[in-house]
Amino acid sequence: MSRRGLMSENLKYEIARELGVDDIVQNEGWGGVSSKNCGNMVRKAIEIAERNMANK
């Protein structure tokens, strides 16, 4: 089963901006983002999801 598309493009770009890697995404695409920064993006997305669940 594919897990593509679970996070909206807007959220991915928002997190990339917040972590300062949006310039890499703009110039090189998502493939240019280091695995460390991808992990940081996932961590941030989980924090956002947990916060949203707690607020419901």
CHARMM-style PDB file with segment names, atoms N, HN, CA, C and O in Angstrom:
ATOM      1  N   MET     1       0.845  -1.180   0.000  1.00  0.00      PROA
ATOM      2  CA  MET     1       0.000   0.000   0.000  1.00  0.00      PROA
ATOM      3  C   MET     1       0.888   1.241   0.000  1.00  0.00      PROA
ATOM      4  O   MET     1       1.836   1.340   0.779  1.00  0.00      PROA
ATOM      5  N   SER     2       0.573   2.169  -0.870  1.00  0.00      PROA
ATOM      6  HN  SER     2      -0.197   2.088  -1.502  1.00  0.00      PROA
ATOM      7  CA  SER     2       1.342   3.405  -0.985  1.00  0.00      PROA
ATOM      8  C   SER     2       0.880   4.421   0.047  1.00  0.00      PROA
ATOM      9  O   SER     2      -0.312   4.541   0.328  1.00  0.00      PROA
ATOM     10  N   ARG     3       1.834   5.148   0.605  1.00  0.00      PROA
ATOM     11  HN  ARG     3       2.802   5.051   0.376  1.00  0.00      PROA
ATOM     12  CA  ARG     3       1.515   6.182   1.594  1.00  0.00      PROA
ATOM     13  C   ARG     3       1.725   7.576   1.012  1.00  0.00      PROA
ATOM     14  O   ARG     3       1.764   8.552   1.762  1.00  0.00      PROA
ATOM     15  N   ARG     4       1.856   7.687  -0.268  1.00  0.00      PROA
ATOM     16  HN  ARG     4       1.823   6.894  -0.877  1.00  0.00      PROA
ATOM     17  CA  ARG     4       2.050   8.992  -0.903  1.00  0.00      PROA
ATOM     18  C   ARG     4       0.831   9.873  -0.701  1.00  0.00      PROA
ATOM     19  O   ARG     4      -0.305   9.400  -0.710  1.00  0.00      PROA
ATOM     20  N   GLY     5       1.081  11.138  -0.522  1.00  0.00      PROA
ATOM     21  HN  GLY     5       2.004  11.522  -0.514  1.00  0.00      PROA
ATOM     22  CA  GLY     5      -0.004  12.101  -0.459  1.00  0.00      PROA
ATOM     23  C   GLY     5      -0.679  12.244   0.891  1.00  0.00      PROA
ATOM     24  O   GLY     5      -1.753  12.840   0.973  1.00  0.00      PROA
ATOM     25  N   LEU     6      -0.089  11.719   1.946  1.00  0.00      PROA
ATOM     26  HN  LEU     6       0.784  11.235   1.879  1.00  0.00      PROA
ATOM     27  CA  LEU     6      -0.713  11.864   3.254  1.00  0.00      PROA
ATOM     28  C   LEU     6      -0.586  13.282   3.793  1.00  0.00      PROA
ATOM     29  O   LEU     6      -1.420  13.726   4.583  1.00  0.00      PROA
ATOM     30  N   MET     7       0.446  13.988   3.372  1.00  0.00      PROA
ATOM     31  HN  MET     7       1.123  13.627   2.730  1.00  0.00      PROA
ATOM     32  CA  MET     7       0.670  15.352   3.832  1.00  0.00      PROA
ATOM     33  C   MET     7       0.444  16.278   2.633  1.00  0.00      PROA
ATOM     34  O   MET     7       0.977  16.032   1.551  1.00  0.00      PROA
ATOM     35  N   SER     8      -0.333  17.330   2.819  1.00  0.00      PROA
ATOM     36  HN  SER     8      -0.766  17.530   3.698  1.00  0.00      PROA
ATOM     37  CA  SER     8      -0.618  18.245   1.723  1.00  0.00      PROA
ATOM     38  C   SER     8       0.655  18.971   1.279  1.00  0.00      PROA
ATOM     39  O   SER     8       1.586  19.157   2.063  1.00  0.00      PROA
ATOM     40  N   GLU     9       0.675  19.367   0.038  1.00  0.00      PROA
ATOM     41  HN  GLU     9      -0.081  19.217  -0.598  1.00  0.00      PROA
ATOM     42  CA  GLU     9       1.816  20.116  -0.486  1.00  0.00      PROA
ATOM     43  C   GLU     9       2.002  21.422   0.278  1.00  0.00      PROA
ATOM     44  O   GLU     9       3.133  21.832   0.542  1.00  0.00      PROA
ATOM     45  N   ASN    10       0.903  22.072   0.631  1.00  0.00      PROA
ATOM     46  HN  ASN    10      -0.015  21.739   0.416  1.00  0.00      PROA
ATOM     47  CA  ASN    10       1.000  23.326   1.382  1.00  0.00      PROA
ATOM     48  C   ASN    10       1.674  23.113   2.725  1.00  0.00      PROA
ATOM     49  O   ASN    10       2.506  23.921   3.137  1.00  0.00      PROA
ATOM     50  N   LEU    11       1.325  22.035   3.409  1.00  0.00      PROA
ATOM     51  HN  LEU    11       0.649  21.379   3.074  1.00  0.00      PROA
ATOM     52  CA  LEU    11       1.932  21.757   4.705  1.00  0.00      PROA
ATOM     53  C   LEU    11       3.417  21.452   4.541  1.00  0.00      PROA
ATOM     54  O   LEU    11       4.234  21.909   5.340  1.00  0.00      PROA
ATOM     55  N   LYS    12       3.774  20.681   3.507  1.00  0.00      PROA
ATOM     56  HN  LYS    12       3.110  20.310   2.857  1.00  0.00      PROA
ATOM     57  CA  LYS    12       5.185  20.373   3.277  1.00  0.00      PROA
ATOM     58  C   LYS    12       5.989  21.647   3.044  1.00  0.00      PROA
ATOM     59  O   LYS    12       7.076  21.802   3.602  1.00  0.00      PROA
ATOM     60  N   TYR    13       5.469  22.556   2.229  1.00  0.00      PROA
ATOM     61  HN  TYR    13       4.587  22.429   1.776  1.00  0.00      PROA
ATOM     62  CA  TYR    13       6.185  23.804   1.963  1.00  0.00      PROA
ATOM     63  C   TYR    13       6.247  24.682   3.203  1.00  0.00      PROA
ATOM     64  O   TYR    13       7.258  25.341   3.448  1.00  0.00      PROA
ATOM     65  N   GLU    14       5.171  24.694   3.991  1.00  0.00      PROA
ATOM     66  HN  GLU    14       4.351  24.158   3.792  1.00  0.00      PROA
ATOM     67  CA  GLU    14       5.165  25.482   5.232  1.00  0.00      PROA
ATOM     68  C   GLU    14       6.250  24.979   6.187  1.00  0.00      PROA
ATOM     69  O   GLU    14       6.983  25.773   6.776  1.00  0.00      PROA
ATOM     70  N   ILE    15       6.347  23.665   6.334  1.00  0.00      PROA
ATOM     71  HN  ILE    15       5.751  23.020   5.856  1.00  0.00      PROA
ATOM     72  CA  ILE    15       7.363  23.091   7.211  1.00  0.00      PROA
ATOM     73  C   ILE    15       8.756  23.348   6.653  1.00  0.00      PROA
ATOM     74  O   ILE    15       9.678  23.659   7.406  1.00  0.00      PROA
ATOM     75  N   ALA    16       8.915  23.222   5.341  1.00  0.00      PROA
ATOM     76  HN  ALA    16       8.166  22.969   4.729  1.00  0.00      PROA
ATOM     77  CA  ALA    16      10.217  23.484   4.720  1.00  0.00      PROA
ATOM     78  C   ALA    16      10.654  24.924   4.977  1.00  0.00      PROA
ATOM     79  O   ALA    16      11.820  25.179   5.277  1.00  0.00      PROA
ATOM     80  N   ARG    17       9.718  25.865   4.858  1.00  0.00      PROA
ATOM     81  HN  ARG    17       8.770  25.659   4.613  1.00  0.00      PROA
ATOM     82  CA  ARG    17      10.032  27.275   5.140  1.00  0.00      PROA
ATOM     83  C   ARG    17      10.442  27.444   6.592  1.00  0.00      PROA
ATOM     84  O   ARG    17      11.421  28.125   6.899  1.00  0.00      PROA
ATOM     85  N   GLU    18       9.681  26.816   7.485  1.00  0.00      PROA
ATOM     86  HN  GLU    18       8.885  26.263   7.235  1.00  0.00      PROA
ATOM     87  CA  GLU    18       9.951  26.933   8.908  1.00  0.00      PROA
ATOM     88  C   GLU    18      11.339  26.390   9.264  1.00  0.00      PROA
ATOM     89  O   GLU    18      12.009  26.929  10.144  1.00  0.00      PROA
ATOM     90  N   LEU    19      11.768  25.328   8.585  1.00  0.00      PROA
ATOM     91  HN  LEU    19      11.223  24.889   7.870  1.00  0.00      PROA
ATOM     92  CA  LEU    19      13.063  24.714   8.867  1.00  0.00      PROA
ATOM     93  C   LEU    19      14.194  25.299   8.016  1.00  0.00      PROA
ATOM     94  O   LEU    19      15.352  24.908   8.165  1.00  0.00      PROA
ATOM     95  N   GLY    20      13.858  26.228   7.132  1.00  0.00      PROA
ATOM     96  HN  GLY    20      12.918  26.545   7.011  1.00  0.00      PROA
ATOM     97  CA  GLY    20      14.881  26.898   6.336  1.00  0.00      PROA
ATOM     98  C   GLY    20      15.413  26.096   5.159  1.00  0.00      PROA
ATOM     99  O   GLY    20      16.521  26.353   4.688  1.00  0.00      PROA
ATOM    100  N   VAL    21      14.644  25.133   4.678  1.00  0.00      PROA
ATOM    101  HN  VAL    21      13.744  24.924   5.060  1.00  0.00      PROA
ATOM    102  CA  VAL    21      15.095  24.348   3.527  1.00  0.00      PROA
ATOM    103  C   VAL    21      14.259  24.618   2.285  1.00  0.00      PROA
ATOM    104  O   VAL    21      14.385  23.911   1.285  1.00  0.00      PROA
ATOM    105  N   ASP    22      13.411  25.629   2.340  1.00  0.00      PROA
ATOM    106  HN  ASP    22      13.308  26.204   3.152  1.00  0.00      PROA
ATOM    107  CA  ASP    22      12.559  25.934   1.197  1.00  0.00      PROA
ATOM    108  C   ASP    22      13.358  26.347  -0.034  1.00  0.00      PROA
ATOM    109  O   ASP    22      12.930  26.093  -1.160  1.00  0.00      PROA
ATOM    110  N   ASP    23      14.520  26.986   0.167  1.00  0.00      PROA
ATOM    111  HN  ASP    23      14.867  27.193   1.082  1.00  0.00      PROA
ATOM    112  CA  ASP    23      15.352  27.363  -0.976  1.00  0.00      PROA
ATOM    113  C   ASP    23      15.897  26.127  -1.688  1.00  0.00      PROA
ATOM    114  O   ASP    23      16.028  26.123  -2.912  1.00  0.00      PROA
ATOM    115  N   ILE    24      16.211  25.093  -0.936  1.00  0.00      PROA
ATOM    116  HN  ILE    24      16.105  25.096   0.058  1.00  0.00      PROA
ATOM    117  CA  ILE    24      16.688  23.837  -1.540  1.00  0.00      PROA
ATOM    118  C   ILE    24      15.561  23.224  -2.367  1.00  0.00      PROA
ATOM    119  O   ILE    24      15.788  22.768  -3.487  1.00  0.00      PROA
ATOM    120  N   VAL    25      14.359  23.212  -1.822  1.00  0.00      PROA
ATOM    121  HN  VAL    25      14.174  23.583  -0.911  1.00  0.00      PROA
ATOM    122  CA  VAL    25      13.207  22.651  -2.533  1.00  0.00      PROA
ATOM    123  C   VAL    25      12.968  23.432  -3.818  1.00  0.00      PROA
ATOM    124  O   VAL    25      12.705  22.838  -4.864  1.00  0.00      PROA
ATOM    125  N   GLN    26      13.057  24.748  -3.750  1.00  0.00      PROA
ATOM    126  HN  GLN    26      13.271  25.231  -2.900  1.00  0.00      PROA
ATOM    127  CA  GLN    26      12.830  25.585  -4.932  1.00  0.00      PROA
ATOM    128  C   GLN    26      13.869  25.325  -6.016  1.00  0.00      PROA
ATOM    129  O   GLN    26      13.537  25.253  -7.200  1.00  0.00      PROA
ATOM    130  N   ASN    27      15.136  25.183  -5.603  1.00  0.00      PROA
ATOM    131  HN  ASN    27      15.406  25.241  -4.642  1.00  0.00      PROA
ATOM    132  CA  ASN    27      16.224  25.048  -6.576  1.00  0.00      PROA
ATOM    133  C   ASN    27      16.460  23.621  -7.049  1.00  0.00      PROA
ATOM    134  O   ASN    27      16.796  23.402  -8.213  1.00  0.00      PROA
ATOM    135  N   GLU    28      16.287  22.644  -6.152  1.00  0.00      PROA
ATOM    136  HN  GLU    28      16.014  22.823  -5.207  1.00  0.00      PROA
ATOM    137  CA  GLU    28      16.653  21.264  -6.475  1.00  0.00      PROA
ATOM    138  C   GLU    28      15.489  20.285  -6.418  1.00  0.00      PROA
ATOM    139  O   GLU    28      15.621  19.141  -6.853  1.00  0.00      PROA
ATOM    140  N   GLY    29      14.374  20.714  -5.897  1.00  0.00      PROA
ATOM    141  HN  GLY    29      14.267  21.644  -5.544  1.00  0.00      PROA
ATOM    142  CA  GLY    29      13.248  19.807  -5.701  1.00  0.00      PROA
ATOM    143  C   GLY    29      13.381  19.076  -4.373  1.00  0.00      PROA
ATOM    144  O   GLY    29      14.360  19.254  -3.648  1.00  0.00      PROA
ATOM    145  N   TRP    30      12.388  18.255  -4.063  1.00  0.00      PROA
ATOM    146  HN  TRP    30      11.593  18.111  -4.651  1.00  0.00      PROA
ATOM    147  CA  TRP    30      12.390  17.545  -2.782  1.00  0.00      PROA
ATOM    148  C   TRP    30      13.547  16.573  -2.676  1.00  0.00      PROA
ATOM    149  O   TRP    30      13.995  16.274  -1.569  1.00  0.00      PROA
ATOM    150  N   GLY    31      14.044  16.072  -3.795  1.00  0.00      PROA
ATOM    151  HN  GLY    31      13.681  16.314  -4.694  1.00  0.00      PROA
ATOM    152  CA  GLY    31      15.166  15.140  -3.784  1.00  0.00      PROA
ATOM    153  C   GLY    31      16.459  15.760  -3.300  1.00  0.00      PROA
ATOM    154  O   GLY    31      17.380  15.037  -2.920  1.00  0.00      PROA
ATOM    155  N   GLY    32      16.554  17.080  -3.303  1.00  0.00      PROA
ATOM    156  HN  GLY    32      15.805  17.667  -3.612  1.00  0.00      PROA
ATOM    157  CA  GLY    32      17.750  17.766  -2.853  1.00  0.00      PROA
ATOM    158  C   GLY    32      17.815  17.966  -1.352  1.00  0.00      PROA
ATOM    159  O   GLY    32      18.853  18.358  -0.819  1.00  0.00      PROA
ATOM    160  N   VAL    33      16.713  17.701  -0.667  1.00  0.00      PROA
ATOM    161  HN  VAL    33      15.870  17.383  -1.100  1.00  0.00      PROA
ATOM    162  CA  VAL    33      16.666  17.882   0.789  1.00  0.00      PROA
ATOM    163  C   VAL    33      17.353  16.683   1.440  1.00  0.00      PROA
ATOM    164  O   VAL    33      17.059  15.536   1.103  1.00  0.00      PROA
ATOM    165  N   SER    34      18.263  16.949   2.367  1.00  0.00      PROA
ATOM    166  HN  SER    34      18.501  17.881   2.641  1.00  0.00      PROA
ATOM    167  CA  SER    34      19.005  15.872   3.018  1.00  0.00      PROA
ATOM    168  C   SER    34      18.069  14.982   3.836  1.00  0.00      PROA
ATOM    169  O   SER    34      16.984  15.399   4.242  1.00  0.00      PROA
ATOM    170  N   SER    35      18.514  13.759   4.063  1.00  0.00      PROA
ATOM    171  HN  SER    35      19.396  13.421   3.733  1.00  0.00      PROA
ATOM    172  CA  SER    35      17.696  12.838   4.855  1.00  0.00      PROA
ATOM    173  C   SER    35      17.514  13.361   6.280  1.00  0.00      PROA
ATOM    174  O   SER    35      16.469  13.149   6.896  1.00  0.00      PROA
ATOM    175  N   LYS    36      18.527  14.038   6.797  1.00  0.00      PROA
ATOM    176  HN  LYS    36      19.376  14.210   6.297  1.00  0.00      PROA
ATOM    177  CA  LYS    36      18.408  14.626   8.141  1.00  0.00      PROA
ATOM    178  C   LYS    36      17.277  15.650   8.163  1.00  0.00      PROA
ATOM    179  O   LYS    36      16.449  15.644   9.073  1.00  0.00      PROA
ATOM    180  N   ASN    37      17.243  16.531   7.159  1.00  0.00      PROA
ATOM    181  HN  ASN    37      17.916  16.535   6.419  1.00  0.00      PROA
ATOM    182  CA  ASN    37      16.188  17.538   7.109  1.00  0.00      PROA
ATOM    183  C   ASN    37      14.824  16.921   6.826  1.00  0.00      PROA
ATOM    184  O   ASN    37      13.808  17.417   7.312  1.00  0.00      PROA
ATOM    185  N   CYS    38      14.791  15.838   6.041  1.00  0.00      PROA
ATOM    186  HN  CYS    38      15.616  15.435   5.647  1.00  0.00      PROA
ATOM    187  CA  CYS    38      13.527  15.132   5.827  1.00  0.00      PROA
ATOM    188  C   CYS    38      13.015  14.575   7.152  1.00  0.00      PROA
ATOM    189  O   CYS    38      11.822  14.652   7.445  1.00  0.00      PROA
ATOM    190  N   GLY    39      13.911  14.019   7.942  1.00  0.00      PROA
ATOM    191  HN  GLY    39      14.880  13.955   7.705  1.00  0.00      PROA
ATOM    192  CA  GLY    39      13.534  13.527   9.258  1.00  0.00      PROA
ATOM    193  C   GLY    39      13.015  14.634  10.149  1.00  0.00      PROA
ATOM    194  O   GLY    39      12.052  14.444  10.891  1.00  0.00      PROA
ATOM    195  N   ASN    40      13.657  15.798  10.078  1.00  0.00      PROA
ATOM    196  HN  ASN    40      14.440  15.953   9.475  1.00  0.00      PROA
ATOM    197  CA  ASN    40      13.192  16.957  10.847  1.00  0.00      PROA
ATOM    198  C   ASN    40      11.799  17.388  10.390  1.00  0.00      PROA
ATOM    199  O   ASN    40      10.967  17.791  11.204  1.00  0.00      PROA
ATOM    200  N   MET    41      11.551  17.301   9.078  1.00  0.00      PROA
ATOM    201  HN  MET    41      12.226  16.974   8.417  1.00  0.00      PROA
ATOM    202  CA  MET    41      10.232  17.654   8.552  1.00  0.00      PROA
ATOM    203  C   MET    41       9.173  16.689   9.061  1.00  0.00      PROA
ATOM    204  O   MET    41       8.078  17.108   9.435  1.00  0.00      PROA
ATOM    205  N   VAL    42       9.491  15.407   9.077  1.00  0.00      PROA
ATOM    206  HN  VAL    42      10.381  15.067   8.773  1.00  0.00      PROA
ATOM    207  CA  VAL    42       8.548  14.405   9.582  1.00  0.00      PROA
ATOM    208  C   VAL    42       8.273  14.650  11.059  1.00  0.00      PROA
ATOM    209  O   VAL    42       7.123  14.604  11.495  1.00  0.00      PROA
ATOM    210  N   ARG    43       9.313  14.907  11.821  1.00  0.00      PROA
ATOM    211  HN  ARG    43      10.248  14.945  11.467  1.00  0.00      PROA
ATOM    212  CA  ARG    43       9.155  15.182  13.251  1.00  0.00      PROA
ATOM    213  C   ARG    43       8.219  16.381  13.456  1.00  0.00      PROA
ATOM    214  O   ARG    43       7.330  16.345  14.307  1.00  0.00      PROA
ATOM    215  N   LYS    44       8.426  17.429  12.678  1.00  0.00      PROA
ATOM    216  HN  LYS    44       9.148  17.458  11.986  1.00  0.00      PROA
ATOM    217  CA  LYS    44       7.594  18.623  12.789  1.00  0.00      PROA
ATOM    218  C   LYS    44       6.147  18.330  12.395  1.00  0.00      PROA
ATOM    219  O   LYS    44       5.218  18.827  13.031  1.00  0.00      PROA
ATOM    220  N   ALA    45       5.956  17.533  11.356  1.00  0.00      PROA
ATOM    221  HN  ALA    45       6.710  17.129  10.839  1.00  0.00      PROA
ATOM    222  CA  ALA    45       4.604  17.178  10.917  1.00  0.00      PROA
ATOM    223  C   ALA    45       3.886  16.377  12.001  1.00  0.00      PROA
ATOM    224  O   ALA    45       2.693  16.573  12.229  1.00  0.00      PROA
ATOM    225  N   ILE    46       4.602  15.482  12.667  1.00  0.00      PROA
ATOM    226  HN  ILE    46       5.572  15.322  12.483  1.00  0.00      PROA
ATOM    227  CA  ILE    46       4.011  14.700  13.761  1.00  0.00      PROA
ATOM    228  C   ILE    46       3.616  15.621  14.909  1.00  0.00      PROA
ATOM    229  O   ILE    46       2.546  15.457  15.495  1.00  0.00      PROA
ATOM    230  N   GLU    47       4.476  16.594  15.237  1.00  0.00      PROA
ATOM    231  HN  GLU    47       5.346  16.727  14.761  1.00  0.00      PROA
ATOM    232  CA  GLU    47       4.150  17.554  16.294  1.00  0.00      PROA
ATOM    233  C   GLU    47       2.871  18.314  15.959  1.00  0.00      PROA
ATOM    234  O   GLU    47       2.013  18.507  16.820  1.00  0.00      PROA
ATOM    235  N   ILE    48       2.747  18.740  14.714  1.00  0.00      PROA
ATOM    236  HN  ILE    48       3.444  18.584  14.014  1.00  0.00      PROA
ATOM    237  CA  ILE    48       1.558  19.483  14.278  1.00  0.00      PROA
ATOM    238  C   ILE    48       0.323  18.594  14.384  1.00  0.00      PROA
ATOM    239  O   ILE    48      -0.718  19.032  14.874  1.00  0.00      PROA
ATOM    240  N   ALA    49       0.434  17.342  13.925  1.00  0.00      PROA
ATOM    241  HN  ALA    49       1.280  16.986  13.527  1.00  0.00      PROA
ATOM    242  CA  ALA    49      -0.700  16.418  13.970  1.00  0.00      PROA
ATOM    243  C   ALA    49      -1.118  16.142  15.409  1.00  0.00      PROA
ATOM    244  O   ALA    49      -2.309  16.120  15.719  1.00  0.00      PROA
ATOM    245  N   GLU    50      -0.139  15.931  16.287  1.00  0.00      PROA
ATOM    246  HN  GLU    50       0.828  15.949  16.035  1.00  0.00      PROA
ATOM    247  CA  GLU    50      -0.461  15.674  17.695  1.00  0.00      PROA
ATOM    248  C   GLU    50      -1.131  16.883  18.334  1.00  0.00      PROA
ATOM    249  O   GLU    50      -2.069  16.736  19.117  1.00  0.00      PROA
ATOM    250  N   ARG    51      -0.653  18.068  18.003  1.00  0.00      PROA
ATOM    251  HN  ARG    51       0.110  18.187  17.367  1.00  0.00      PROA
ATOM    252  CA  ARG    51      -1.251  19.294  18.529  1.00  0.00      PROA
ATOM    253  C   ARG    51      -2.701  19.432  18.051  1.00  0.00      PROA
ATOM    254  O   ARG    51      -3.591  19.794  18.821  1.00  0.00      PROA
ATOM    255  N   ASN    52      -2.917  19.137  16.770  1.00  0.00      PROA
ATOM    256  HN  ASN    52      -2.194  18.842  16.145  1.00  0.00      PROA
ATOM    257  CA  ASN    52      -4.273  19.227  16.222  1.00  0.00      PROA
ATOM    258  C   ASN    52      -5.213  18.204  16.861  1.00  0.00      PROA
ATOM    259  O   ASN    52      -6.382  18.499  17.110  1.00  0.00      PROA
ATOM    260  N   MET    53      -4.697  17.001  17.124  1.00  0.00      PROA
ATOM    261  HN  MET    53      -3.747  16.761  16.921  1.00  0.00      PROA
ATOM    262  CA  MET    53      -5.530  15.972  17.765  1.00  0.00      PROA
ATOM    263  C   MET    53      -5.870  16.356  19.192  1.00  0.00      PROA
ATOM    264  O   MET    53      -6.978  16.091  19.659  1.00  0.00      PROA
ATOM    265  N   ALA    54      -4.931  16.978  19.889  1.00  0.00      PROA
ATOM    266  HN  ALA    54      -4.031  17.194  19.509  1.00  0.00      PROA
ATOM    267  CA  ALA    54      -5.159  17.377  21.272  1.00  0.00      PROA
ATOM    268  C   ALA    54      -6.197  18.503  21.363  1.00  0.00      PROA
ATOM    269  O   ALA    54      -6.902  18.630  22.364  1.00  0.00      PROA
ATOM    270  N   ASN    55      -6.278  19.315  20.305  1.00  0.00      PROA
ATOM    271  HN  ASN    55      -5.705  19.212  19.492  1.00  0.00      PROA
ATOM    272  CA  ASN    55      -7.207  20.447  20.300  1.00  0.00      PROA
ATOM    273  C   ASN    55      -8.627  20.049  19.899  1.00  0.00      PROA
ATOM    274  O   ASN    55      -9.540  20.870  19.976  1.00  0.00      PROA
ATOM    275  N   LYS    56      -8.822  18.816  19.477  1.00  0.00      PROA
ATOM    276  HN  LYS    56      -8.080  18.148  19.415  1.00  0.00      PROA
ATOM    277  CA  LYS    56     -10.171  18.387  19.045  1.00  0.00      PROA
ATOM    278  C   LYS    56     -10.979  17.830  20.168  1.00  0.00      PROA
ATOM    279  OT1 LYS    56     -12.125  17.430  19.965  1.00  0.00      PROA
TER     280      LYS     56
END
